[in-house]
C-alpha cells in the first residue's frame, strides 16, 4: 500500500474519530463504540500478523482444521479468536495477540490429544 493511501486512510479515521467524539452526546454508546472499534481495526491493519500465519501455526502444531477466525478489539488489544475442529470433533478455542502472533489462551477438551508429535 502506498504511503499516500495509508496517509489518506489514517486521516479519514482521525476525522471519523474526531466527529464521533464531538457528537458523542447525540449518539448511543453502542454506535459510538462500533465506530471507534472499526477505526482502530483499520488503523491497526498495518500492524498485525496476517490470519494465514495463525492458521499455518495451528496446522503445524495441532490435528484438525480451522472453522473460524475473528479479529476482536478487547480494550485496545487486538485479538484473533480462532475456533478449531479436532479430528475427534472436539471444539477448541484459541486466542492470539494479533500484533505479535503469540498464543495466550486456549480452551477445549482433550487439547493434548490434538497435538502433533514434536520432531
ABEGO torsion letter per residue (X at the ends): XBAAAAAAAAAAAAAAAAAAAAAAAABBAAAAAAAAAAAAAAAAAAABBBAAAAAAAAAAABBEBBABBBBBBBGGBBBBBBBBBBAAGBBBBBBBBAAAGBBABBBEBGAAAABBBBX
